[in-house]
């Protein structure tokens, strides 16, 4: 049995299949963990959803910002952008099943045996892992509830940028989703910033990668995607960046947890 972790698919089904073939992945024996954003800019978002869903208990994926945006568009709460490339999903005969399955996926997942914690974007510096888990469970429950449309509509916006226990329910949900699916850089006090999206080298001096501000915590291994500009490079011990920009002409990267080996397959630019 092996545990494989893969970065953001964003509709790149062929590349996922290439990696699974290369390692002779077997759903009866192995596990596949994915950092979210199964859908969006690539050529086959519908195929990615169907592929991961069909793996059943052999696959674990967390929700990414593009996955949540798909749910909002499908619910009529947001208009699709041309770059989203999700029309095939919206017109699919199995759309309802796929979207229901997607809505059941977690924002944060912890591997029972290996102990690593996976989110799409990271863990905000303010939170311990236990606090992040509690906030994620509360948000997941809302997204799976009968009033999920209201919750999807309320997730948009960049405020609040700082967690407080006295925030109202809607603000707590928005902060949780933003932190776990959109975060990259933070101010030294832990406030989230959403304006800067490039690499670390050119970032303003007032901003820091979220993982550099977690040194006061005793974290397990942390797994994330989302930040393609990092090109999978993260020098922080115990933090693993897996988004290597497949959809932008980079590569799709798989990490074998058991051996530490990284396997990548190059991707064309999906115009």
C-alpha positions in Angstrom: 0.0 0.0 0.0 1.3 3.5 -0.9 0.0 7.0 -0.3 0.3 9.4 -3.1 -0.4 13.2 -2.9 -1.1 15.3 -6.0 -1.2 19.0 -6.5 -4.0 21.1 -8.2 -5.5 19.3 -11.2 -7.5 22.2 -12.6 -8.9 20.0 -15.3 -5.7 18.3 -16.3 -7.0 14.7 -16.5 -4.5 13.3 -19.0 -1.6 14.3 -16.7 -3.2 12.7 -13.7 -3.8 9.5 -15.6 -0.1 9.5 -16.7 1.1 9.8 -13.1 -1.3 7.1 -11.9 -0.1 4.8 -14.6 3.5 5.5 -13.9 3.2 4.4 -10.3 0.8 1.5 -11.1 -1.8 3.0 -8.8 -4.4 0.5 -7.6 -7.5 1.8 -5.7 -7.8 -1.5 -4.0 -4.3 -1.1 -2.5 -3.2 2.6 -2.7 -4.5 6.0 -1.6 -4.6 9.2 -3.6 -4.8 12.6 -1.8 -5.4 15.7 -3.8 -4.9 19.4 -2.8 -8.2 20.6 -4.4 -9.0 22.7 -7.4 -10.0 19.7 -9.4 -11.6 22.0 -11.9 -11.2 25.2 -13.8 -8.7 26.3 -16.4 -7.6 23.0 -17.9 -9.3 21.0 -20.7 -11.2 18.3 -18.8 -12.7 19.5 -15.5 -15.6 17.1 -16.0 -13.3 14.2 -16.5 -11.3 15.1 -13.4 -14.4 15.1 -11.2 -15.6 11.8 -12.6 -12.2 10.2 -12.2 -11.7 11.2 -8.6 -15.3 10.5 -7.6 -15.0 7.0 -9.2 -12.0 6.2 -6.9 -14.3 6.2 -3.9 -12.6 5.7 -0.6 -9.2 5.4 -2.3 -9.2 9.1 -3.0 -9.4 12.1 -0.6 -9.6 15.6 -1.9 -10.0 18.9 -0.1 -12.0 21.8 -1.5 -10.2 24.5 -3.4 -11.4 28.0 -4.3 -12.2 27.0 -7.9 -14.2 24.0 -6.6 -16.3 26.3 -4.5 -16.7 28.8 -7.3 -18.0 25.9 -9.5 -20.7 25.2 -6.8 -21.6 28.9 -6.7 -21.9 29.2 -10.5 -23.9 26.0 -10.8 -26.3 27.4 -8.1 -26.8 30.6 -10.1 -25.0 32.7 -7.5 -22.1 33.7 -9.8 -21.6 34.0 -13.5 -19.1 31.7 -15.1 -16.0 33.3 -16.6 -14.7 32.1 -20.0 -11.5 31.0 -18.3 -13.4 28.8 -15.9 -14.0 26.1 -18.6 -16.8 24.4 -16.6 -19.6 24.4 -19.1 -19.2 20.7 -19.7 -19.9 20.1 -16.1 -22.9 22.4 -16.1 -24.4 20.5 -19.1 -23.5 17.0 -18.0 -26.2 14.4 -17.4 -24.6 13.5 -14.0 -24.1 17.1 -13.0 -26.3 16.8 -9.9 -24.4 13.8 -8.6 -21.0 15.4 -9.2 -21.9 18.6 -7.5 -23.5 16.9 -4.5 -20.3 14.8 -4.2 -18.1 17.8 -4.4 -20.1 19.6 -1.7 -19.4 16.8 0.7 -15.7 17.1 0.4 -13.7 18.6 3.4 -11.8 21.9 3.6 -9.2 20.2 5.8 -8.2 16.5 5.9 -5.9 14.7 8.3 -4.3 11.3 7.5 -5.0 9.0 10.3 -1.9 6.9 9.9 0.7 9.4 8.6 -0.6 12.4 10.5 -0.2 15.0 7.8 -2.7 17.7 7.4 -3.9 18.8 4.0 -5.7 22.0 3.0 -5.8 23.8 -0.4 -4.1 27.0 0.6 -2.6 26.4 4.1 -3.3 27.1 7.8 -3.5 30.7 9.0 -0.8 31.7 11.6 -3.5 32.6 14.2 -4.8 29.0 14.5 -3.4 25.9 16.0 -4.1 22.8 14.0 -7.0 22.0 16.4 -8.5 25.4 15.9 -8.2 25.0 12.1 -9.9 21.6 12.3 -12.8 22.9 14.4 -13.3 25.9 12.1 -13.1 23.6 9.0 -15.7 21.2 10.4 -18.1 24.0 11.2 -17.7 25.5 7.7 -18.1 22.0 6.1 -21.3 21.4 8.0 -22.7 24.7 6.7 -21.7 23.9 3.1 -23.4 20.5 3.3 -26.6 21.8 5.0 -30.0 22.7 3.6 -29.1 26.4 3.5 -25.8 25.9 1.6 -26.9 28.4 -1.1 -26.9 31.2 1.5 -23.5 30.0 2.7 -22.0 29.9 -0.8 -23.3 33.4 -1.5 -21.8 34.7 1.7 -18.3 33.4 1.1 -17.3 36.1 -1.3 -15.3 39.1 0.0 -11.8 39.6 1.6 -13.0 40.6 5.0 -12.6 39.8 7.8 -8.8 39.5 7.4 -8.3 38.5 11.0 -10.0 35.8 13.1 -11.8 36.8 16.3 -14.0 34.6 18.4 -16.7 37.2 18.5 -17.2 37.3 14.7 -20.7 36.5 13.6 -21.4 33.2 11.9 -21.2 34.5 8.3 -17.9 36.3 8.9 -16.4 33.2 10.6 -17.4 31.1 7.6 -16.0 33.6 5.1 -12.7 33.9 7.0 -12.4 30.1 7.3 -13.0 29.5 3.6 -10.7 32.4 2.6 -7.9 31.1 4.9 -8.1 27.5 3.8 -8.7 28.0 0.1 -7.3 31.5 -0.9 -4.5 32.5 1.5 -0.9 33.0 0.4 0.7 35.9 2.3 0.0 37.4 5.7 1.1 40.4 7.7 3.3 39.7 10.7 0.2 39.9 13.0 -1.5 37.1 11.0 -3.9 39.3 9.0 -4.5 37.8 5.6 -3.7 39.5 2.3 -5.3 38.6 -1.0 -3.9 41.3 -3.3 -0.5 39.7 -4.0 -0.4 36.5 -6.0 3.1 36.1 -7.4 6.2 34.4 -5.9 7.9 35.1 -2.6 10.9 37.0 -4.0 9.0 40.0 -5.1 6.6 40.2 -2.2 6.4 43.5 -0.2 8.5 43.4 3.0 5.4 43.8 5.1 4.0 40.4 3.8 5.2 36.9 4.7 4.3 33.4 3.4 1.7 32.0 5.8 4.0 29.0 6.6 6.9 31.2 7.8 4.6 32.6 10.5 3.7 29.3 12.0 7.0 28.7 13.8 5.3 29.2 17.2 3.2 26.1 16.5 4.2 22.5 16.8 2.7 21.4 13.5 2.5 18.0 11.9 3.5 17.9 8.2 1.4 20.3 6.2 0.4 19.7 2.6 -1.0 22.4 0.3 -1.4 23.5 -3.3 -2.9 26.7 -4.7 0.3 28.8 -5.0 1.6 27.8 -8.4 4.2 30.7 -8.4 6.1 28.7 -5.7 6.7 26.0 -8.4 6.5 23.4 -5.6 9.4 24.9 -3.7 9.0 25.4 0.1 12.1 25.5 2.3 10.0 25.4 5.5 10.6 22.1 7.2 7.6 19.8 7.2 5.6 22.0 4.7 5.0 20.5 1.3 3.9 22.7 -1.7 2.5 20.6 -4.5 1.0 23.0 -7.0 3.6 23.1 -9.8 1.4 25.0 -12.3 0.2 22.2 -14.6 -2.5 24.3 -16.1 0.0 27.1 -16.9 2.4 24.9 -18.8 4.3 23.7 -15.8 3.9 20.2 -14.5 1.6 18.0 -12.4 3.5 16.7 -9.4 2.9 13.6 -7.3 4.6 13.0 -3.9 4.9 9.4 -2.7 4.5 9.9 1.0 6.1 6.5 1.9 9.4 7.1 0.0 9.5 11.0 -0.3 9.9 10.7 -4.1 8.4 13.4 -6.2 7.2 12.4 -9.7 6.2 15.1 -12.2 4.8 15.0 -15.7 5.1 18.1 -18.0 2.0 19.8 -19.2 1.2 21.8 -22.3 -0.2 25.3 -21.9 -4.0 24.8 -22.0 -5.1 27.9 -23.9 
